Amino acid sequence: MTVHFIGVGPGAPDLITLRGRDLIAACPVCLYAGSLIPKAMLGWCPPGARIVDTAPLDLDAIVAEIAAAHQAGRDVARLHSGDLSIWSACGEQMRRLDALGIPYTVTPGVPAFSAAAAALKRELTLPGVAQSLVLTRTSGRASAMPEAEKLATFATSGATLAIHLSIHVVEQVVTELTPFYGADCPVAVVFRASWPDERILRGTLADIAETVRAAALERTALILVGPALGAEDFGESALYSTGYDRRFRPGGGQ
């Protein structure tokens, strides 16, 4: 018996990996967060599968479901939105399974920031503009931010920021970032990236808070901030330059 932690992506069912889809189809037990996982994905579960919405469950109850499946020798598909490496709350589940001696695997998923960038049709790192992307959030009820990881700390770099789980405090985000990026810095807010009701709001640090409030967005939205979101006059990477010598195109510099 194995528990398969599966990142199912940002929302669109066809953005799940093939491995993730195949694992769902092979597991007689499926645990999913009902508020974040598209119901269409549950259609891949095998006939007769035990399907449990974990949204109303606490950690003990979730682990109890897994332990019962382990006792019965039934594989479990544990579905989480986005990718499991960030803000998935998988770490504490895995720690419990380690203590119980229950084996598990991890299957990555398409993260929300990738889906948001695709919706915007923007590259988040541009030559001469930004070469770093910071994935961060503001303090919330579930997890406080370490003092060294405040928005102002990351803002000093000038990198592109992908700010998760913070749309409800957009005014705070603007206040903290404006001294570093300037009021005219481009901002994009992507609501429910890749879902049928996806929405995109564009603006600057000067006006994005008002735009967000007018749209009544309070959750499930990603805030992207940085010059790369609006830059047009940026340099070209040397990667495809005729003078660039690389392994798969030797002699390019000759």
SULQUI-V89216 format. One line per field, one symbol per residue. ss: DSSP state (H for helix, E for strand, C for the rest). phi: phi as a letter, one per 30 degrees, with the letter a starting at -180 (. if undefined). psi: psi as a letter, one per 30 degrees, with the letter a starting at -180 (. if undefined). A space follows every 10 residues. Layout:
ss = ???
phi = ???
psi = ???
//
This chain:
ss = CCEEEEECEC CCHHHCCHHH HHHHHHCCEE EECCCCCCHH HHHHCCCCCE EEECCCCCHH HHHHHHHHHH HHCCCEEEEE CECCCCCCCH HHHHHHHHHH CCCEEEECCC CHHHHHHHHH CCCCCECCCE CCEEEEECCC CCCCCCHHHC HHHHHCCCCE EEEECCHHHH HHHHHHHHHH HCCCCEEEEE ECCCCCCCEE EEEECCCHHH HHHHHCCCCC EEEEECHHHC CCCCCCCHHH CCCCCECCEC CCCC
phi = .bccdbdcjd ldedcddddd dddedccdbb cbdddbcdde ddddddeidd cbdcedccdd dddddddddd ddicdbcccb dicddbhcid eddddddedd icdabbcdbd dddddddddd hbdcbbeica bbbccbacdb ddbddeedcd eddddddidd cccchbddbe ddedddcedc cidcddbbcc cheidecebb cblbddbddd dddddhdbah bcccbkeddb dbccdcddec ddcccbecbd iddc
psi = kkkjkkjgaf ekegglleee eeeeffkfkk kljfffkkfe ffffklkgkj jkjfegklee eeeeeeeeee efhkkkjjkk lbkffkhfgf efeeeeeeef gklllkjllk leeeeeeeef hkkfjkkfek gkkkjallka eeklkkefgl eeeefffglk kjjlhgffhe eeeeeefefe flfgkkkkkj khkflegkkk klalfefeee eeeefhkflh kkkkklffff keillkkfeg kfgjklegik gfg.
//
